[in-house]
Amino acid sequence: MKKINIILAVLAAAVVLSFAGCTTGNSDLEIALKPSYIIGGVTADDTSGTNMWSTKRVALTFDSSGVATYSFTYSNNNATAWGDGAGFSSFKLLLDDAGATAWATSVSSLDADTDLVTEVGGANNIKLSDLTTGSTYKITITAKGATVKVSYTKTASGTLSSADVSALNSITAVQSGAYIKIEGASYSSMTGIKAYFDGETTATAFFQITAQESNTWGMDHLGAWFNFYAGDGTSLKEVHAQFYSTSVTLGTDAVIYAAQDTANGINNYQCTDMTGAVGIYKLTITTTTNGATIKLEKIS
């Protein structure tokens, strides 16, 4: 009889343990572990948080239905704190302040108004996309059953500041989305050429003329007009302005001016010995703190 009682006790304990560790049978069961903190680029400006991993760790509060939310207004700090770049920001969820256990993901980025099921120990941070400066976003974290999922939505749109195109120099050239575009030229192969700065102080572009071109402006040399563009539509509103220069020859720098002054030879760009001949040409715009120059070279 004693032996039977021992066997029954062992079986009963096994049944209890099996139910204690099981959360997959009912998706509405409250899971034992919920994230306690959110951390990442999205929390970089949150003064209520605690310094950690080059940003702020911020506590989460879940309601009785297992939902917590976190809101932030997108800024450059949100883009750069974890190196996500303009228009992006990322985060992960932590079990405790040590950060050893974290919910993340295996996907590259998350679109707005889309649910993402997180993974404990996921290789990638949860990366939000298409964010605009000054806009406010709400992240929703839902812990239900054995699943922790996240989503985000834009709750308020910000007003972007316009890029600065009042001058062309090494400061304005490194704005996001900055480039020079040849809007029109007397030789059609040059029309539409874009030279991107890409965060640098010099921009270059190449074009090719495959057969001798006729001059559509009734000139015996190249004439062209160009605009300076800046702004990416995410961190800065895109704007542009026309700039001017003096007349030069191939391989010579022409100073760029913000205002036209025909009396002093400041007008559309003119290269007096460029005759639309066959070849490959290189356009270079070089900026300094004091201004910029434009140069056209025939390289072959």
C-alpha positions in Angstrom: 0.0 0.0 0.0 2.8 2.4 0.9 4.4 1.7 -2.5 1.2 2.5 -4.3 0.9 5.8 -2.5 4.4 6.8 -3.4 3.7 6.1 -7.1 0.5 8.2 -7.0 2.3 11.1 -5.4 5.0 11.1 -8.1 2.4 11.0 -10.9 0.5 13.9 -9.3 3.6 16.1 -9.0 4.5 15.5 -12.7 1.0 16.6 -13.8 1.3 19.8 -11.7 4.7 20.7 -13.1 3.6 20.1 -16.7 0.7 22.5 -16.3 2.8 25.1 -14.5 5.3 25.4 -17.3 2.7 25.3 -20.2 1.4 28.6 -21.8 0.9 27.4 -25.3 -2.4 25.6 -24.8 -4.4 28.8 -24.2 -3.3 32.0 -26.0 -5.1 34.1 -23.4 -3.1 32.9 -20.5 -0.9 35.6 -18.9 2.7 34.8 -19.6 5.0 34.8 -16.6 7.6 37.2 -18.2 6.8 40.6 -19.7 9.3 43.2 -20.9 10.0 45.7 -18.2 11.9 48.3 -20.3 12.1 49.7 -23.8 15.5 51.0 -25.0 16.9 52.2 -28.3 17.1 55.1 -30.7 13.4 55.8 -30.0 14.1 56.6 -26.4 17.2 58.8 -27.0 15.4 62.1 -26.0 13.4 60.7 -23.1 14.7 62.5 -20.0 12.7 60.2 -17.7 14.9 57.3 -18.7 18.1 55.9 -17.3 21.4 56.1 -19.3 22.3 52.8 -20.9 23.9 51.7 -24.2 24.3 55.2 -25.5 20.6 56.0 -25.1 17.9 55.8 -22.4 16.3 52.8 -20.8 12.6 53.6 -20.1 10.2 51.6 -17.9 7.1 50.1 -19.4 3.7 49.7 -17.7 1.2 47.1 -18.9 -2.5 47.4 -18.4 -4.8 44.5 -17.3 -5.1 43.4 -20.9 -1.4 43.0 -21.4 -0.8 46.2 -23.4 1.8 48.9 -22.9 2.5 51.9 -25.1 5.4 54.3 -25.7 5.3 57.5 -27.7 8.2 59.7 -29.0 8.6 62.7 -31.3 11.1 61.9 -34.0 14.3 63.9 -34.1 17.9 63.6 -35.3 18.9 62.0 -31.9 16.4 59.2 -32.6 18.1 58.6 -36.0 21.7 58.6 -34.7 21.7 57.2 -31.2 21.9 53.6 -32.5 23.1 54.6 -36.0 19.9 53.9 -37.8 20.1 56.8 -40.2 17.6 59.5 -41.4 14.0 58.3 -41.5 14.7 55.3 -39.2 15.0 54.5 -35.5 15.1 51.2 -33.6 14.5 49.6 -30.2 14.4 46.4 -28.2 12.6 45.3 -25.1 14.4 44.2 -21.9 13.3 41.8 -19.2 15.2 43.7 -16.5 17.7 46.5 -16.0 20.6 44.2 -16.7 19.5 43.7 -20.3 20.7 40.1 -20.6 17.2 39.0 -21.8 15.8 41.0 -24.7 13.0 40.8 -27.2 14.1 41.7 -30.7 13.6 40.4 -34.2 15.1 38.6 -37.2 13.6 40.9 -39.8 15.3 44.0 -41.2 12.6 46.7 -40.5 9.0 47.2 -39.5 6.4 49.2 -41.5 3.8 51.4 -39.7 0.5 49.8 -38.7 1.9 46.3 -39.0 2.2 43.7 -36.2 5.5 42.1 -35.5 5.9 39.1 -33.3 9.2 39.6 -31.4 11.8 36.9 -30.6 13.7 36.5 -27.4 17.3 37.0 -28.4 16.5 38.1 -31.9 19.5 39.1 -33.9 18.2 42.5 -35.1 16.9 45.5 -33.3 13.2 46.3 -34.1 13.7 49.0 -36.7 11.0 51.5 -37.6 10.9 53.1 -41.1 9.6 56.2 -42.9 9.9 58.4 -39.9 9.7 62.2 -40.4 11.3 64.9 -38.2 8.8 66.5 -35.8 6.2 63.7 -36.2 5.0 61.8 -33.1 4.7 58.0 -33.1 3.2 55.5 -30.7 4.7 52.0 -30.2 2.2 49.4 -28.9 3.6 46.3 -27.1 1.1 43.5 -26.5 1.9 40.5 -24.3 -0.6 37.8 -24.7 -0.2 34.1 -24.1 3.3 33.1 -25.1 3.6 36.0 -27.6 5.0 39.5 -27.3 4.2 41.6 -30.4 4.8 45.2 -31.3 3.4 47.7 -33.8 3.7 51.5 -34.3 1.6 54.2 -35.8 2.0 57.9 -36.5 -0.2 60.0 -34.2 0.8 63.5 -35.2 2.6 64.9 -38.3 5.4 67.4 -37.8 6.3 70.4 -40.0 9.7 70.0 -41.6 12.2 72.9 -41.7 13.3 73.8 -45.2 16.8 73.1 -46.3 19.1 76.1 -46.8 19.8 76.9 -50.4 20.5 80.6 -49.9 24.2 80.0 -50.5 26.3 77.1 -51.9 29.3 76.3 -49.7 30.8 73.5 -47.6 28.1 73.9 -45.0 25.0 73.8 -47.2 26.5 71.1 -49.5 26.5 68.5 -46.7 22.8 68.9 -46.0 20.8 65.7 -46.6 19.7 65.3 -50.2 22.0 68.0 -51.6 22.9 68.0 -55.3 23.4 70.1 -58.4 21.2 69.6 -61.4 21.8 70.9 -64.9 18.3 71.9 -65.8 19.1 72.9 -69.4 22.1 73.1 -71.7 22.9 74.0 -75.3 24.1 70.5 -75.9 21.3 68.0 -74.9 23.6 65.3 -73.5 24.3 67.5 -70.6 20.7 68.4 -69.8 19.4 66.6 -66.6 22.8 65.7 -65.3 22.9 65.5 -61.4 26.0 65.8 -59.2 25.3 64.5 -55.7 27.2 65.7 -52.7 26.2 62.7 -50.5 27.4 64.4 -47.3 30.7 65.5 -48.9 31.9 68.9 -49.9 32.5 68.0 -53.6 30.1 66.6 -56.1 30.9 65.0 -59.5 28.9 63.7 -62.5 29.9 62.2 -65.9 28.2 62.3 -69.2 29.0 61.1 -72.7 28.6 62.6 -76.2 28.6 59.9 -78.8 28.3 62.1 -81.9 28.9 65.7 -82.6 25.9 67.6 -81.3 24.3 70.7 -82.7 24.0 73.7 -80.4 20.3 74.2 -79.6 20.9 77.7 -78.2 22.4 79.1 -81.4 25.8 79.5 -79.8 29.3 78.2 -80.8 30.0 76.9 -77.3 28.3 75.3 -74.2 25.8 77.3 -72.2 23.9 75.7 -69.3 21.8 76.7 -66.3 21.6 74.8 -63.0 19.9 74.6 -59.6 21.1 73.7 -56.2 18.8 71.2 -54.4 18.8 70.2 -50.8 16.5 68.3 -48.4 15.4 64.7 -48.4 11.8 65.1 -47.4 12.4 63.2 -44.2 14.7 65.4 -42.1 14.5 68.5 -44.2 11.9 69.8 -46.7 13.4 69.8 -50.2 13.9 73.2 -51.8 16.0 74.5 -54.7 17.4 77.7 -56.1 19.2 78.7 -59.3 22.8 79.7 -59.2 25.1 81.4 -61.7 28.7 81.6 -62.7 31.3 83.4 -64.9 32.4 82.2 -68.4 35.5 79.8 -68.5 37.2 77.2 -70.6 37.4 73.5 -70.2 39.3 72.4 -67.1 39.0 75.8 -65.4 37.0 76.6 -62.2 34.2 79.1 -62.5 33.1 80.8 -59.3 29.4 80.1 -58.5 27.2 83.0 -57.4 23.7 83.1 -55.8 22.6 86.2 -57.8 22.7 87.0 -61.5 24.8 90.1 -62.5 25.0 90.2 -66.3 26.8 93.6 -66.2 29.7 91.8 -64.6 29.5 88.6 -66.6 27.7 86.5 -64.0 25.0 84.6 -65.8 24.3 81.0 -67.0 27.4 78.8 -66.9 29.4 79.1 -70.2 32.3 77.0 -71.3 33.7 78.9 -74.3 35.7 76.0 -75.9 33.2 73.2 -75.3 31.7 72.6 -78.8 29.6 69.5 -78.3 32.4 67.2 -79.5 32.4 63.4 -79.0 33.9 62.4 -75.7 33.4 61.7 -72.0 33.0 64.8 -69.8 33.3 65.3 -66.0 31.5 67.9 -64.1 32.9 68.9 -60.7 31.4 71.2 -58.1 33.8 72.0 -55.2 32.7 73.9 -52.1 34.6 75.7 -49.4 33.5 77.7 -46.4 33.5 80.8 -48.6 31.6 79.5 -51.6 31.8 77.1 -54.6 33.2 76.6 -58.0 32.1 74.6 -61.1 34.4 72.9 -63.6 33.9 70.9 -66.8 36.6 68.6 -68.1 36.9 66.4 -71.2 38.5 63.3 -69.9 38.5 61.2 -73.1 
